Amino acid sequence: MPYYRSVGEIPRKRHTQFRAPDGSLYAEELMGVEGFSSDSALLYHRHLPTAIVNAVQVSDERTTTPNLPLKPRHFRSQELKWDSPAEVDAVTGRRLLFGNADVKICFVAATQPSPLYRNAAGDELLYIQTGTAVIETIYGALTVGDGDYVVIPTSCTYRVVPGEDLRMLILEATGHIGPPKRYLSAKGQFLEHSPYCERDLRGPTEPLLVDGTDVDVFVRHRAGVTRFTYAHHPFDVVGWDGALYPWVFNIRDFEPITGRVHQPPPVHQTFEGPNFVVCSFCPRKVDYHPLSVPVPYNHANVDSDELMFYVGGNYEARKGSGIGLGSLSLHPGGCTHGPQPGAVEASLGVDYFDETAVMVDTFRPLELGEGAEACEDPRYAWSWAQRGPDWT
């Protein structure tokens, strides 16, 4: 994270004696990335965070298949079904939509509190499409709602307690996720040209203390998932400080960058991860050149796959293609894509777009998971020509 925070009780100096009211020493834990060479946080536990009493391998079969034959695709997340919808949690209930060696992209409609969980293989980015939740973490709790992005650092133990109608897109990276480097100064402050800044971010504000013994935590790692049993509940941190912690940014606080003619997707970039970027398309005034064409031009994906998640308003460029709220379109490298027939003429003279979408561009091809295969619209690839094998 780009700035320092302090929550709860901490000693004046790092790595010095810090005692509980009963005289015992709190257990210090350094949570750091890139060894000891980058952002970190120093946490103070009531109990040893190292005390595990059992470890069991958990089945984790998540396979993908190539996008073959290569074609644009459309998926309706709103049509995904779970065998027991009243018993779905945001960890074990995730459906794998897409994946490659850099990122797994999942979806869940959660109705029950999740088990304690941490991803030790990389950061996670949660996007709350609808509903509310409390995300409990070792750093404290975060109350989130629709439109919130939540960045969960690698190895942060957390659980999701859903409110009503929680639907969530999840990116599981194999590295770290953060603001684009071009938005930040050498010292980590957001620069003036950034479309959001520190004032827009939310983090934990007080410790979350939970008692308990023999507590299970599911840990995702490069080789799968292991269920650890800890001697004491991991939510025992009395205080912490540093620049590495879970944080929230709402898509409505993204300030769109516009111009006289159509601006390319990088102006909408919100996050970067290992070999992928995340962009936010928000309601905005559009191009004001007298001869401007507000909808995007046809675009050949040369070096990336483009995944678009439609979450609000009407996406003008693809109106009439079958896409609706909750849809995901996948435009892979090797395929040219662009506006729906008639969209260019219809957009002329329009000065405002009421649309909200989350875009993920990956620089390695995305393969399809079982969740995507369960909700695909087979007609989409032919929507520009309005004829083809599945067109009726």
C-alpha positions in Angstrom: 0.0 0.0 0.0 1.2 3.5 -0.6 0.9 4.9 2.9 1.4 4.0 6.5 -1.3 3.2 9.0 -1.3 2.3 12.7 -4.2 0.4 14.4 -4.7 -0.6 18.0 -1.9 -0.8 20.6 1.8 -1.0 19.5 5.1 -0.2 21.3 7.0 3.0 20.6 9.9 1.1 19.0 9.9 -1.9 16.7 11.3 -5.3 17.9 11.2 -4.3 21.6 9.4 -5.8 24.6 5.7 -5.3 24.4 3.8 -6.9 27.3 0.1 -7.7 27.9 -1.6 -6.6 31.1 -0.7 -10.0 32.7 3.0 -9.4 32.1 3.4 -11.9 29.2 5.0 -10.8 26.0 2.9 -10.3 22.9 4.1 -12.3 19.9 5.5 -10.1 17.2 4.9 -11.1 13.5 6.4 -9.3 10.5 4.2 -9.7 7.4 6.4 -8.5 4.5 6.6 -8.9 0.7 9.7 -9.4 -1.5 11.6 -10.8 1.4 12.5 -7.8 3.6 12.8 -5.4 0.7 9.3 -4.0 0.2 6.1 -3.1 2.0 5.4 -4.8 5.4 3.3 -4.7 8.5 4.2 -5.5 12.1 1.5 -7.3 14.0 1.3 -8.1 17.8 -0.5 -11.3 18.7 -1.8 -12.5 22.1 -0.7 -16.0 21.2 2.0 -17.6 19.0 0.9 -17.3 15.3 3.2 -20.3 14.6 1.4 -22.8 16.9 -0.3 -25.4 14.6 -1.5 -28.7 15.9 -2.6 -30.4 12.7 -2.3 -30.2 8.9 -4.5 -32.0 6.4 -4.4 -31.9 2.6 -7.7 -30.8 1.1 -9.0 -31.8 -2.3 -8.7 -28.9 -4.8 -9.5 -30.0 -8.3 -9.6 -26.9 -10.5 -9.0 -27.6 -14.1 -9.3 -25.4 -17.2 -9.6 -26.1 -20.9 -8.3 -23.9 -23.8 -10.5 -21.5 -25.6 -10.9 -23.7 -28.6 -12.1 -23.2 -31.2 -10.7 -19.7 -30.7 -13.6 -17.2 -30.6 -15.2 -14.4 -28.6 -17.4 -15.7 -25.9 -20.2 -14.5 -23.6 -21.1 -15.9 -20.2 -24.0 -15.1 -17.9 -22.9 -15.3 -14.2 -26.5 -14.6 -13.2 -27.4 -18.0 -14.5 -24.9 -20.0 -12.4 -26.5 -22.5 -10.1 -25.2 -24.1 -6.9 -26.4 -27.5 -5.7 -27.3 -26.1 -2.2 -27.6 -22.3 -2.7 -28.5 -21.7 1.0 -25.1 -23.2 2.0 -22.7 -21.4 -0.3 -19.7 -19.6 1.2 -17.2 -17.2 -0.4 -14.3 -19.6 -0.1 -15.4 -23.2 -0.8 -18.3 -22.0 -3.0 -16.2 -20.3 -5.6 -16.8 -21.4 -9.2 -13.8 -21.1 -11.5 -14.6 -19.1 -14.6 -11.2 -18.5 -16.2 -7.5 -19.1 -15.5 -3.9 -19.1 -16.7 -0.5 -19.3 -15.0 -0.9 -15.7 -13.6 -4.5 -15.5 -12.3 -7.6 -17.5 -11.5 -10.9 -15.7 -11.9 -13.9 -17.0 -9.9 -17.4 -16.1 -9.1 -19.6 -16.8 -6.0 -23.1 -16.0 -4.8 -22.4 -16.5 -1.0 -25.1 -17.0 1.6 -23.1 -18.4 4.6 -20.0 -17.3 6.5 -16.9 -18.7 5.0 -14.3 -20.7 6.9 -11.1 -18.9 7.9 -8.9 -18.8 4.8 -5.7 -17.3 3.4 -4.1 -17.4 0.0 -0.4 -18.0 0.4 0.2 -18.0 -3.4 -0.7 -14.4 -4.1 -2.9 -11.4 -3.5 -6.6 -11.6 -4.1 -8.9 -8.9 -5.5 -12.6 -9.2 -4.6 -15.2 -7.1 -6.5 -18.6 -6.9 -4.8 -21.2 -6.9 -7.6 -24.2 -6.8 -5.3 -25.0 -7.1 -1.7 -23.0 -6.5 1.5 -20.6 -8.3 3.6 -18.2 -8.0 6.6 -14.7 -9.2 5.7 -13.0 -10.2 9.0 -9.2 -10.2 8.9 -6.2 -10.5 11.2 -5.9 -6.7 10.7 -9.5 -6.0 11.7 -12.9 -6.0 9.9 -14.0 -4.3 6.7 -17.6 -3.6 5.9 -18.2 -3.7 2.2 -21.0 -3.3 -0.3 -21.8 -3.2 -4.0 -19.1 -1.6 -6.2 -16.3 -2.2 -3.6 -12.9 -3.6 -4.7 -11.2 -5.3 -1.8 -7.4 -6.0 -2.0 -6.4 -8.9 0.3 -2.6 -9.2 0.7 -0.9 -12.6 0.3 -1.1 -14.7 3.4 -3.6 -12.5 5.2 -6.0 -14.7 7.1 -9.7 -13.7 6.6 -13.2 -14.8 6.3 -16.3 -13.4 4.5 -19.6 -13.0 6.4 -22.2 -12.2 3.8 -25.3 -10.0 4.1 -28.1 -10.3 1.6 -27.6 -11.0 -2.1 -23.8 -11.1 -2.0 -22.4 -11.8 -5.5 -18.7 -11.4 -5.9 -16.0 -11.7 -8.6 -12.7 -12.9 -7.3 -9.2 -12.6 -8.8 -6.6 -14.9 -7.3 -3.2 -13.7 -8.5 0.2 -15.5 -8.3 1.8 -12.2 -7.2 0.9 -8.8 -5.9 -2.0 -6.5 -6.9 -1.8 -2.7 -6.4 -2.3 0.7 -8.0 -0.5 1.2 -11.3 3.1 2.4 -10.7 2.5 5.4 -13.0 0.0 6.7 -10.5 2.5 6.8 -7.7 5.5 8.9 -6.7 8.9 7.4 -5.9 7.8 7.6 -2.3 4.4 5.9 -2.9 2.0 8.9 -2.8 -0.7 9.1 -5.4 0.2 11.7 -8.1 -2.1 14.5 -9.3 -2.9 12.6 -12.6 -4.2 9.5 -10.7 -7.9 8.9 -11.1 -8.1 8.0 -7.4 -6.1 8.7 -4.2 -5.6 8.0 -0.6 -8.8 9.8 0.5 -10.8 7.2 -1.5 -9.3 4.1 0.3 -10.6 2.4 3.4 -8.7 0.1 5.7 -9.3 -1.6 9.1 -9.7 0.9 11.9 -9.6 -1.2 15.0 -8.4 -4.7 16.1 -10.7 -7.7 15.8 -10.2 -10.0 18.8 -11.8 -13.5 18.8 -11.1 -16.2 21.4 -10.9 -19.9 20.5 -8.7 -23.0 20.4 -8.1 -25.6 17.8 -9.3 -23.4 15.0 -9.1 -24.5 11.3 -7.7 -22.3 8.6 -7.8 -23.2 4.9 -4.5 -22.2 3.2 -4.2 -22.0 -0.6 -0.6 -22.6 -1.8 1.1 -23.4 -5.1 0.5 -27.1 -4.7 -3.2 -26.9 -3.6 -5.0 -26.4 -0.3 -4.0 -27.5 3.2 -6.3 -27.2 6.3 -4.2 -26.1 9.3 -5.5 -26.4 12.8 -4.1 -23.6 15.1 -3.8 -23.8 18.8 -5.5 -20.4 19.1 -7.7 -18.3 17.0 -5.7 -16.2 14.5 -7.8 -13.1 15.2 -5.8 -12.2 18.3 -3.9 -9.1 17.0 -4.0 -6.3 19.6 -2.3 -3.8 17.2 -0.3 -3.4 14.0 1.4 -0.8 11.9 2.9 -0.6 8.5 2.0 -0.2 4.8 0.8 -3.8 4.0 -2.9 -4.5 4.9 -6.3 -5.2 3.3 -8.0 -2.2 1.8 -11.1 -1.2 0.0 -11.7 1.1 -3.0 -15.2 1.7 -4.4 -15.6 1.9 -8.2 -17.8 5.0 -7.8 -14.8 6.9 -6.5 -12.9 6.3 -9.8 -12.7 9.6 -11.6 -12.9 8.9 -15.4 -10.3 10.6 -17.7 -12.0 11.8 -20.9 -11.0 13.8 -24.0 -12.1 15.3 -27.2 -11.9 11.9 -28.9 -12.2 8.4 -27.7 -9.7 7.5 -25.0 -8.0 4.0 -24.9 -8.6 1.5 -22.1 -5.4 2.4 -20.2 -7.0 5.6 -18.9 -9.4 3.4 -17.0 -6.7 1.3 -15.4 -7.3 0.8 -11.6 -5.0 -2.0 -10.6 -2.0 -4.0 -11.9 -1.0 -7.5 -11.1 1.4 -10.1 -12.5 0.8 -10.1 -16.2 -2.7 -8.6 -16.0 -4.4 -5.2 -15.4 -7.8 -4.3 -14.1 -9.8 -1.3 -15.4 -13.0 0.4 -14.3 -15.4 1.8 -16.9 -17.6 4.2 -15.0 -20.5 6.7 -15.9 -18.8 9.6 -17.6 -19.1 12.4 -20.1 -17.8 11.3 -23.4 -15.9 12.7 -26.4 -16.6 16.3 -27.2 -14.9 16.8 -30.6 -17.7 17.9 -33.0 -17.0 14.8 -35.2 -16.2 12.4 -32.4 -17.4 8.7 -32.3 -18.1 8.0 -28.7 -18.2 4.2 -28.8 -14.9 2.3 -29.1 -13.4 1.6 -32.4 -12.8 -2.0 -33.6 -9.8 -3.4 -31.9 -7.5 -6.4 -32.6 -6.2 -7.9 -29.4 -2.5 -8.4 -30.2 -0.9 -9.2 -26.9 -3.8 -9.8 -24.5 -7.2 -11.4 -23.7 -9.9 -9.0 -22.7 -12.5 -10.0 -20.1 -15.3 -7.5 -19.4 -17.7 -7.9 -16.4 -20.8 -5.8 -16.9 -22.2 -4.5 -13.5 -24.2 -1.4 -14.1 -26.1 0.8 -16.6 -26.1 0.0 -20.3 -22.8 -0.8 -22.2 -23.4 1.2 -25.3 -20.9 -0.6 -27.6 -22.4 -4.0 -27.3 -26.1 -3.1 -26.9 -28.2 -5.7 -28.8 -25.6 -8.5 -28.4 -27.3 -10.3 -25.6 -25.1 -8.8 -22.9 -26.8 -7.8 -19.6 -25.9 -7.1 -16.0 -23.8 -9.9 -14.7 -22.5 -10.8 -18.1 -18.9 -11.5 -18.9 -17.5 -11.2 -22.4 -14.2 -12.7 -23.4 -12.4 -11.3 -26.4 -9.2 -13.3 -26.9 -6.0 -12.3 -28.6 -6.3 -13.2 -32.3 -9.9 -11.9 -32.6 -10.9 -8.4 -33.6 -13.8 -7.1 -31.6 -15.8 -3.9 -31.6 -19.2 -2.2 -31.4 -22.4 -4.0 -32.2 -23.7 -3.2 -35.8 -25.5 0.1 -35.6 -23.8 1.2 -32.4 -21.5 3.7 -34.1 -24.3 5.6 -35.8 -26.5 5.4 -32.6 -23.7 6.9 -30.5 -23.1 10.0 -32.6 -24.0 13.1 -30.6 -24.2 11.3 -27.3 -22.4 13.1 -24.6 -22.8 10.8 -21.6 -22.5 7.0 -21.0 -24.3 5.5 -18.0 -22.3 2.2 -17.8 -20.2 0.4 -15.2 -17.9 -2.5 -16.0 -14.8 -4.1 -14.7 -12.3 -5.2 -17.3 -9.4 -7.6 -16.8 -6.7 -7.8 -19.5 -4.4 -10.7 -19.3 -1.1 -11.0 -21.2 -1.3 -14.8 -21.4 -4.4 -16.5 -22.8 -7.3 -17.3 -20.5 -8.6 -20.8 -20.4 -12.2 -21.8 -19.4 -13.1 -23.2 -16.0 -16.2 -25.3 -15.2 -18.1 -22.2 -14.1 -17.7 -20.5 -17.5 -18.7 -23.7 -19.3 -21.9 -23.9 -17.2 -23.2 -20.4 -18.2 -22.0 -19.8 -21.7 -24.2 -18.1 -24.4 -23.2 -20.0 -27.6 -24.7 -17.4 -29.9 -22.3 -14.5 -28.9 -19.5 -15.1 -31.4 -21.8 -14.6 -34.3 -23.5 -11.5 -32.9 -21.7 -9.1 -35.2 -22.8 -11.0 -38.4 -26.1 -12.2 -36.8 -25.7 -15.6 -38.4 -23.6 -18.6 -37.6 -23.8 -22.2 -36.3 -25.9 -21.4 -33.2 -27.7 -18.3 -34.5 -31.5 -18.6 -34.8 
